[in-house]
Amino acid sequence: MAYPDDLLSANERVVIHKHPHWKMLLVPYIVLIITLGVGIWLAILAQDLSWSTIAFILIGAVALILIVWLFLAPFVRWRTTHFIVTTDRVMAREGVIKRTGIDIPLSRISSVRFEHGLIDRIVGCGTLIIESASEEPLEFDDIPQVEKVHSLLYREINDNPDDDFVQPTQQQQQPPTQGR
């Protein structure tokens, strides 16, 4: 079974499975390009030095540290962060070494809202805010197509046949009898 299918109960199915928006990777990609560019430029300058081998090793080591720290770590963090809505719950998982997660049953969610500023609207993401039985609302940042996720989550909460809404029975629908 693929992730998150191995986390689901018997009759549960995935409605939405998303990673954070790609804007989270914009700065790491810029750092990668700048690091490679500066590294190549410094290597060209260092090739005429008498100690060029040591300079190449230093440039490579510094570039490798910067790429791992400022590009690879955020990329792995992005790739291992999941926002999942199922027919029964909302799940959020993140991390590789230190794995954290939260599950919120749909029946416990009292309201769902979203926020997105100008930049978020331009790139198509936003923050999803879920209020439940917990003390503080839970905020999920950089959710792609946040308005679509908001409306799908709202529909899942209100269309769940096992929630508190009960259809009136036939006896309750009959008008009261008039006096004789």
C-alpha positions as CSV (number, residue, x, y, z in Angstrom):
1,M,0.0,0.0,0.0
2,A,1.2,3.5,-0.8
3,Y,1.2,6.4,1.7
4,P,-1.4,7.4,3.1
5,D,-3.4,4.4,2.1
6,D,-1.7,2.3,4.8
7,L,-3.1,4.8,7.5
8,L,-6.7,4.5,6.5
9,S,-9.4,2.5,8.3
10,A,-11.6,-0.1,6.5
11,N,-14.2,2.2,4.8
12,E,-12.2,5.4,4.7
13,R,-11.0,6.9,1.5
14,V,-8.7,9.8,0.5
15,V,-10.5,12.9,-0.8
16,I,-7.4,15.2,-1.0
17,H,-3.7,14.5,-0.6
18,K,-1.4,17.5,-1.1
19,H,2.1,18.7,-0.3
20,P,2.7,22.4,0.6
21,H,2.7,24.8,-2.4
22,W,5.8,25.1,-4.5
23,K,6.4,28.6,-3.3
24,M,8.0,27.0,-0.2
25,L,10.8,25.9,-2.6
26,L,11.4,29.2,-4.3
27,V,14.1,30.5,-2.0
28,P,15.9,27.1,-1.8
29,Y,16.1,26.9,-5.6
30,I,17.4,30.5,-5.8
31,V,20.1,29.5,-3.2
32,L,21.0,26.5,-5.3
33,I,21.4,28.5,-8.5
34,I,23.4,31.3,-6.7
35,T,25.6,28.7,-4.9
36,L,26.4,26.8,-8.1
37,G,27.1,30.1,-10.0
38,V,29.4,31.5,-7.3
39,G,31.1,28.2,-6.9
40,I,31.8,27.9,-10.7
41,W,33.0,31.6,-10.7
42,L,35.3,31.0,-7.8
43,A,36.7,27.8,-9.3
44,I,37.5,29.6,-12.5
45,L,39.3,32.3,-10.5
46,A,41.2,29.7,-8.5
47,Q,42.4,27.6,-11.4
48,D,45.5,29.8,-11.9
49,L,46.5,29.7,-8.2
50,S,49.5,27.6,-7.1
51,W,47.3,26.0,-4.4
52,S,44.3,25.5,-6.7
53,T,43.6,21.9,-5.5
54,I,43.1,23.1,-2.0
55,A,40.9,26.0,-3.3
56,F,38.8,23.5,-5.3
57,I,38.3,21.3,-2.2
58,L,37.3,24.3,-0.1
59,I,35.0,25.7,-2.7
60,G,33.4,22.3,-3.2
61,A,33.0,21.7,0.6
62,V,31.4,25.1,1.3
63,A,29.1,24.7,-1.8
64,L,28.1,21.2,-0.6
65,I,27.3,22.4,2.9
66,L,25.3,25.3,1.6
67,I,23.4,23.1,-0.9
68,V,22.6,20.4,1.7
69,W,21.6,22.9,4.4
70,L,19.7,25.5,2.3
71,F,18.4,23.4,-0.6
72,L,18.2,19.7,0.2
73,A,16.9,20.0,3.7
74,P,14.0,22.3,2.7
75,F,13.2,20.1,-0.3
76,V,13.1,16.9,1.8
77,R,10.9,18.8,4.4
78,W,8.5,19.8,1.5
79,R,8.4,16.3,0.1
80,T,7.7,14.7,3.5
81,T,4.9,17.2,4.5
82,H,1.5,15.9,3.7
83,F,-2.0,17.4,4.1
84,I,-4.7,14.8,3.7
85,V,-8.5,15.0,3.9
86,T,-10.3,11.6,4.0
87,T,-13.9,10.8,4.4
88,D,-13.4,10.5,8.2
89,R,-10.7,12.9,9.2
90,V,-8.1,15.6,8.4
91,M,-4.5,14.4,8.7
92,A,-1.2,16.4,8.6
93,R,2.2,14.7,8.7
94,E,5.6,16.2,8.4
95,G,9.3,15.3,9.0
96,V,11.8,12.5,8.3
97,I,13.9,12.0,11.4
98,K,11.4,13.7,13.8
99,R,8.0,12.7,12.4
100,T,5.0,14.7,13.7
101,G,1.4,14.4,12.8
102,I,-2.1,15.3,13.8
103,D,-5.5,13.8,13.0
104,I,-8.7,15.7,13.4
105,P,-12.0,13.7,13.1
106,L,-14.4,15.5,10.8
107,S,-17.1,15.3,13.4
108,R,-15.0,17.4,15.8
109,I,-14.5,20.3,13.3
110,S,-16.6,23.3,14.1
111,S,-15.5,25.7,11.3
112,V,-13.2,25.9,8.4
113,R,-11.8,29.1,6.9
114,F,-9.0,30.2,4.7
115,E,-6.7,33.3,4.3
116,H,-4.5,34.3,1.5
117,G,-2.7,37.6,0.8
118,L,-1.8,39.1,-2.6
119,I,1.3,36.9,-3.2
120,D,-0.6,33.8,-2.1
121,R,-3.5,34.7,-4.5
122,I,-1.0,35.2,-7.3
123,V,0.7,31.8,-6.9
124,G,-2.5,30.0,-5.9
125,C,-2.1,29.0,-2.2
126,G,-3.1,30.1,1.2
127,T,-3.6,29.2,4.9
128,L,-6.3,26.8,5.9
129,I,-7.6,27.4,9.5
130,I,-9.6,24.6,11.2
131,E,-11.4,25.2,14.4
132,S,-12.2,22.1,16.4
133,A,-12.6,21.0,20.0
134,S,-9.0,22.1,20.7
135,E,-8.3,25.3,22.4
136,E,-6.7,27.1,19.5
137,P,-7.5,26.9,15.8
138,L,-5.1,24.9,13.7
139,E,-3.4,26.7,10.8
140,F,-2.0,24.8,7.8
141,D,0.2,27.1,5.7
142,D,0.9,27.0,2.0
143,I,-2.0,24.8,1.0
144,P,-2.2,24.7,-2.8
145,Q,-5.7,25.8,-4.2
146,V,-6.8,26.6,-0.6
147,E,-10.3,27.7,-1.7
148,K,-10.9,24.4,-3.4
149,V,-9.6,22.5,-0.4
150,H,-11.8,24.7,1.9
151,S,-15.0,23.9,-0.1
152,L,-14.2,20.2,-0.4
153,L,-13.5,20.0,3.3
154,Y,-16.7,21.9,4.1
155,R,-18.7,19.5,1.9
156,E,-17.1,16.4,3.5
157,I,-18.0,17.8,7.0
158,N,-21.6,18.6,6.1
159,D,-22.3,15.6,3.8
160,N,-21.1,13.0,6.2
161,P,-24.0,10.6,6.8
162,D,-22.7,9.7,10.2
163,D,-22.6,13.3,11.6
164,D,-25.1,14.9,13.9
165,F,-27.7,15.9,11.3
166,V,-30.7,13.7,11.3
167,Q,-33.5,13.8,8.7
168,P,-36.9,14.3,10.2
169,T,-39.0,11.1,10.1
170,Q,-42.5,10.9,8.5
171,Q,-44.2,11.2,11.9
172,Q,-42.4,14.4,12.6
173,Q,-43.3,15.9,9.2
174,Q,-47.1,15.3,9.6
175,P,-49.0,18.5,10.4
176,P,-50.7,18.6,13.8
177,T,-54.3,17.4,13.9
178,Q,-56.9,20.1,14.0
179,G,-59.4,20.2,16.9
180,R,-62.8,18.6,16.2
